[in-house]
Amino acid sequence: MNGADAIVKCLQEEKVEVVFGYPGVAIAPVFDSILSSGIRTILVRQEQNAGHAASGYARITGKVGVAIATSGPGAENLITGIATAFADSIPLVCITGQVDSRLMGSDVFQEADISGAVESFVKYSYIIRNPEDIPRIFREAFYLASTGRKGPVLIDIPQDIQHAKMESFVWPKQVKMRTYKPTMQGHAMQIAKVLTQLQKAKRPILCVGGGVLLADAKKEVRDFAERYGIPVVCTMMGLGVLPTGHPLFFGMVGNNGQLYGNRAMNEADMIIMAGCRVADRSISQPDLITSGKVLVHIDVDPAEIGKNAGPTIPLVGDVKCVFHDFLTHDDLSIDCGDWVETLNGYRRQGEKRREATMKLALAEKTRMKWVDPRAFVRGLSLAMEDNAVYVADVGQNQLWSCANAVIRDGSFLTSGGMGTMGYAVPAAMGVKIARPDLQVVAVCGDGGFQMTMMELATMKYYGVAAKIVVLKNGWLGLVRQYQHFSYHDRFSVTDLGEYPHLDMLTKAYDMDFIRLTDNDDIDKAVQQFLADEKPVLMEVDVDPNVLA
């Protein structure tokens, strides 16, 4: 067995079924060894998309996603996928080839210090110097990626190490890392403090983030909210923890959230933040959630607690474990009825305003023959299957999706922390490869779509029938919107023009194509789109003046 064989053996030990990557000379031994393994390989058309596809795969399966790239530019292209996964705590193991050990540091052909380059956005990185270390390092890497606050781990492997013969392969039965011991169970005293304060609260609210989904704690959080009738709001990454139509769900908070959700946070006397980073996009003014309130912050990463807002009760632990412990205490007596009714009133007011705005917009856009993106997103999501996966890209399309998509028992995926344009198409591809039984739809703007549209070839080649929507307005819409307000309509470098012609592009990939230009045709076009069993792209013509 050589080093490359050992690497593939490690992937088999970790039950890896699919890897996303792009070969090159410096990683060729590994790809050669994979041929005999039964592991499925997906050749993406650009390495960044290997990271995004592995991310989609990881998020829908709960497993560690695997991306592989060669040295130099291949590894560097992978960086955006790694950084995107790190910002949203997605478990990945990223394997990169490297030049021979004796040449490292000599600036030889296709050499790059990828370990140093990704230092600030990986949980850990390895450079393998001895082939005998391969089993231990891979065992540790998968453990690091999938425990505590999840995230990407990089393993850089010189080509000579891949060729080197090994004396023996010993797979570690357990991981022993003296400096890494994540806290899973919440401290009993802190849990008791939370429940004591909850007993006193008159207007409690539960704010859930992506950590709830990553911890597979949807059931525990729902059970807790329903048992005590506690209203729930979410951050962008927490969309889907509760169905959109759940009577206790009061929308997304933050700069682009629902007004009634933000109002609920402002008027609460106790906020329990679970699996949230309390970052600026969801909590732009931390003082508002700490002043005159009891703030509980639950997170598996102690570094996040108190980083942006000082909690009254910090609680370090895995969200699933903590809420399981909450549910074992059945002696609480909490009445949130009046509080929930108040919030229902705020929601009714907000929905009336939204419906009035939508009717006005629809009437105007019908005359102008544009499609209103808000109405389209709502119509699309309502027509999707209950357990479907909606993958939003970044830009105005993301904000329209967050505000208007109806989520039932399915999933809503997007790039929240990093806000990476071009995420949706490869991520949706990774989801569909993992779960071909699910209906998967990627919704993009025409700017983000053009960043990763080369993956249409990958989808077609491997028969990946994810569906793609392009909301096309001919502009970098969200930047244009910012320039509208901040630079008084001095639009700089945001005009995309009319290209590409998406109908001709889909012909190049032998894909089906649907164009939607009129609000009156939304239902018909959506039904045709969702009924198509092949990879299909729908272009939705949107007025560039519609704001998110």
N, C-alpha and C positions, 0 to 999 in steps of 0.2 A: 504493500500500500504506500502510495506517495501522498504528499500534502494535499493535492487536489482531491484524491480519493477520500482522504480523511475529512475534508470539508464537506463533501457530499454526504458522507456517512453521518456527520454531525447533523446535517439538515434532515436526514431520515430519522435520526434519533429524536429530533424535535417535532416529528410528524409534519414536516413541511410538505405541502402538496403542490404548490405553485410558486414559481419565482418570476419576477419581472426584471428584464434587463436588456443589456446591449453588449455584445462581445467585443473583444479587442485582443491584441497579442498578449498583453500583460495579464489577462484573466482567462485566456484560451484553455489552459489546463483544467480549470474548474468546469467550464462549459463542456469540454470533452468528456469529463468524468460523469457529468449529469446525464449524458446520453444513455448510460446503462442503469440509471437509478429508478426510473419510473416517475420522477418528479417532473411535473409539467413546466415547460419554459414558455414564456410569452415575450416575444421580441417586440419591444416598443420602438417607436421611430425617433425618440429623443430621450436621453437618460432622465431628465427631470420628470418625465411622465411615468417612468418606472417607479419613482418615489410616490407620486400621486396615486398610481394604480395600486401599489402595495398598501397605501393608506386606506383607500376605499375598501380593499380586501380585508384589512385588519379591522376597520370600524364595523363592518357588517358581520364578521365572524367572531370577533373577540380574540382572534389569534394574532400572533406576531406576523406582520407582513415582511416579505424579503425582496430586496432590490439588489441587483448586481450590475456593476459597471467596470470598465477598464480604467487604466491609469490616466493621469493628465486631464485632458479635456473631458473624457468620459466621466471621471470622478467629479470634476468641477461642475459639469452639467447637472449632476445629481444633487448638488448643494441646495437648490431651491426646494426640491422635494423633501430633503432632510429638515430644512429650517421650517417648512410648513408643518411637518409632522411634529416637530418639537414644540411649536407655538400652541398646538392643540392637543399635546400629550398623547400622540398616537404611537403605539408600539411597533417599531420597525427594527430590523437588523439589515444594515446596508453593507454589502461586501464590495470592496474595490481592489482591483489588481494594482500592483506597484512594480516599479523596475527592480532589477536584481538588487539584493541587499548591499553588495559591494559597490554598487553605482549610486546608491542613495546619497543625496547631497552634492552630486556632481553636475546637476543641471543637464542631465542627459535627455534624450528624446522622450517626450511625453512623461516627464517626471513632474509631479506636483505634490507638495506637502499637504495632502488632503486631511490628514489627522489634525494638523495645526489649523487648517482653514475652517474646519467645522467645530473647533473647540468650544465656541460659545453657544452652540445650539445642538449638542448631543448630550445624552446622559453620561456617556463614556465613549472613549475610542481606544482601539488597540492597533498596534503594529506588530504582526507576528514575526518573531525573529528565529524561533526554533519550531520545527514541525511537530515535535513532541508536545508542544503547548496547545496545539489546535483543539483537541477535545475540551480541555479546561476552559479555554477562551470562549469557544462557542457556547458551552453550557452557561457560562457567566453572562454572556451577551444576551441570550434569550431570557435569562432570569432578570437581568437588569431592565430590559425593554418592557417586560410584562408585569412587573411588580412595582409597588409604591406608586409614585406619580409616573405613569407610563411615558415612554418616549423612544426616540431613535438611538441606536448604538451603532457605531461604525467599526468595521474590522478591515484593516488595510493589510494586504498579503503580497509580499514581494514574489516575483515570478519564480525565483530559484527555490523559495520555500514550497511553492506548489509542486515543483518537480522533485523535491528532496524525498528520499526514502525514509520511512518511519520504522523504528524497531518494533513498536507495538501500538495498538489503539486501545486506550482505556477510557471508557465513557464514565465521567463522575456520576455517582448515584445521587449526590446532593451538592449544593453550592455552599461553599464556606468563604464568605468575604467579611473580614473583620470590620471593615469600615462602612459596610452597607447593610443596615438592618432597618428596613422600613417599618413604621408603626402601623399596624392594621387595626387593632382593637382600640377603641376610644377609652380614655381614662374614666374609670367608674365615677370618680368624684366630679369630673367635668360634666358627665352625662347627667348626674343627679342635679347639678346646678342648672342645666338647661331645662330639665323637666320642672324644677321648682319655679323658675322664672316663667315658664310657659303656663303654669297653673295660675299665675298672677295676671298674665297678659289679657288685655281686652281686645287688642287689635293686632294679633300676630300674623305674620306672613312668611311663607317659605319661598325663598328664591333659589332655584335650581340651575346648575350649570352643566357643562359637558362632563364633569367628573362623575355625575350620577350615571350617565350612559356608559362611560368607560369602566365604571365599577360594576356594571350590570345590576344596578340598584333601582331600576324603574319600579318594580313591584313593591319593594320595601317602602320607597318614598310615596308611591300612590296609596298604599295601605295606611301609612301614617297620616297622610293628609285627609283621607276619607274617614278614618276612625274618629278623628277629632274635628273634622269640618274646617280644617285650616286652609285658607286661600293660598294659591300658588301662582308665582310669576316665574319667568325664566330669562336667562341670558340667551344670546343668539345660539350658542353651542348647546344650550339646554332644551331647544325646541324638540318636541317629541317625547319628553318625559311624561307629560300628560297629553291626552288628545286635545286638539284645538277646541273642540266643543264640550270639554268636560266642565261641569257646573262650578268647579272650584278653580278653574284655570282663568287667569286674568291677563294673559298676554305676555309679550316680551318687553323687557325694560331696557332703558338706555337711550342713547341719542336718536336711534331710529325705531324705538319701541312704541307701544301703544300708550296714549296719554293716560288712560285709566290704569294701566299697569304701573307707570311711574308714579301716579297719584297714590296708588295703594302703598307703594314703598315709602313715599313721603309721609303719609298719615299713620303708618303702622307704629305701634309702641314696642314691638319686638320683631326683629328680622332674623330668620335663620337662613344663613347662606350656606348652601351645601354644594361642594364641588365647583365653586366659582373662584376665579382669580381676582375678582373685584378690580378689573382693569378699566381703563378710561372709557372704552366703548359702551360698557354696560353701566358703569357707575362713574359719571363724569365729575361729580362733586361728592367726594367721600364724606364730607362733613354732614351731608344730608342724611346719611344712614347711621351716623354715630351720635348726632346731637339729639338729646332727649329720648333716646331709644336704647333698648337692650339689643346689642348686636352679637349674634352667635356666628362664628365662622368655623365651618367644618371642612377640613381638607386633609388629604393624605400627605401633602407636602408641607412640612412646618415652615418652609421659607415663604410660602404664600400668605400665611396667616399674619396679619399685622403689617404686611408690606405696603399696602395702599390705604388701609383703614384699620384703626385700632379697635379690635373687638372687645366687648364686655366679657365674653366667655370664649376663649380660644379652645378648639377641640380638634386635636390631631388624630386622624384615623381614617380608615377606608370607609367611604360613605355607606356601602352595603352593610358592613359590620356595625357601624354606629346606629343606623336606623333599625337594624335587627334588634339591637339592645334597647332602643327607644320603645319598640313594639312589645318587648317583654314586660314593660311596666304598664299594667292595665288599671292602675288606681287613679289615673288622672281624671279630673272633671273639668272640662273646658267647654264653654259655650261661645261660639263665634257667630251665632245666627244673625245678630244685629249688624255685625261687622261685614259679613258676607252680603247681607241685603244692601248695605250702603255701597259696597263695591259693585253689586249688580246694577244699582242705579247709575253709577259712573259708566259702567260698560254700556248700558242701554243708550245713554247720552252719546257716547263715543261711536256706537254702531249707527245711530241715527245720522250723525254728522258724516260718517264714512259712506253710508248709503246715499245721502243727498249729494255728496261730492261725486260719487261714482255715477249717479244718474245724470248729473250735469255733464260730466266728462264723456259719458257714453253718447249723450245727445250731440255734443259738439264733435266728437270723433266720428260719429256716423255721418254727419254732414261733410266732414273733411276726408272721409274714407281712410282713417287710420284705425289701428287696433289699440284699445286702451289696455296697457300691460297689466294693470291691477285686476281688471275684469277677466283677462285671459288667464292669469295665474290662478285665480279663484276657480274659474271654470275647469281648467286643466286638473287641478288637485282634487276637486269634487268628483271628477270622472275617473280618476285613478283608483286602482284597487285599494282596499282598506290597508293592506300590509305593504303597499308599494314604497319604493325608495325615491325620494325627491332630492336631487343633487344640484345645489345652486352654485353658480360661479360667483365672481366678485364684481361689484359695480352696482349700478342701478338695479340690475336684474336680481341681485341678492336682496336688496332692500324691499323691492316689490314682492319677492318671494316670501321673505320673513313676515311681512305685514299681511299678506293675503292668502298664502297657502293654507289649506285645511289638512291637518295631519290627524290620522285616526290611530291605527295600530302599526303604522309604518315608521319610516325613519326619514329624518331631514339632515342631510350632510352638506357642509360647506366649509370653507377656510375662514375661520373666525379670527384667530390670533394674529396670523400673518397677513391675511387678506390677499391671497395669491391669485391673480388672474390666470386663467387657463387651468384651474384645478378641476372643473366639473367633468369634462369629457373623459380624461384618464381615470379619475376617481370612479365615475359611473361604470367605466369599463371594468375596473377591478371588482366593483360590487357585483356586476353581472356575471363575471367569471366565477366568483365565489358562490353566488346564489342564482343560477340560471332560472330557477323557478319563480323568482321575484320580478315584478314589473319595475324597471329602473328608468328614470327619466332625468336627463341632464338639462338644465336651463341656463343658457349663457347669453351674454351680450355679444355683439359682433366683434368687439375688440378682444375680449377674452377668448372667444372661439378661435380667432385666427392665431392665437398663441400656441394652440395644441391641436389644430385641426388635422395635422398629419396623422393623428391616431385613428382617423377614420379608416386608414389602411389596415391598421392592427385589428380593429373591430371586424372589418370585412374578412380579413384573412383567417381569423380564428372563429368566425361565426358568432360574434358577440352582439346580440340583438338588443343592446341598450338603445334608448330613444333620445334624440337630441332636439332641443328647441333653441333657436337663435332669435332673440329679440333684437331686431335690426333697426337701428335709427341712423346709422352712418356716422356716429360720433363715439368718442370715448365719453359716454354719457355722464358719469359721475364727476369726472374732472370738468367737463363742460358746465355742469350744474354748479360746481364750486366757483368756476370763473364767472358765471352769471352773477352770483351774489357778491363775490369778493373783488372781481375786476370789472364789474359793470359791463358785461357782455363783450369784453376783449378776449375772444376765443383764440387761444394760442396752442397750436400743435395738437388739436383734438379732433380734427375733421378726417374721418376715415375714408370718405368718398363712397362710391357705389360698389367697389370691388371687395371681395370676389362675387361673381354671380353664383349664388349658392345652388341654383338649379343645375348649372353646368358642372359645378364642383362635385355634386353627388353623382352625376353621370360618370365622372371619372372614376368613382369608387363603386359603381354599380349599386348605388343605394337608392331607395325610394325618396321622393321629395314632395313636400306639401307647402304651398304658400298661402298664408292667411293675411288678407288685406282689409277685412271688413268685420266690425264687431258682430254684425248679424250672422256671420258664418262661424263664430267661435265654437259652438256646440258641435256642429257638423264636422269641422276640421279636427277637433279634438278626438271625436269618436273614430274617425278614419285613422288618425295618428296612432291611437292606442290599440286599435284592432290589427295594425300591421305587424305581422310576425317577423319581419326582416328588419335589419338596421334601417332606420328612417330618420330623416331630418326635416323639421318644420321651420320655415322662415316666417316670422311674425313681424310685419311692418309696423313700426312704432313711431309716433310723433316725437321728434327730438326735443320738443318743448315740454313734454310731460316730465315732472320732477318726481324724485323718489322721496 
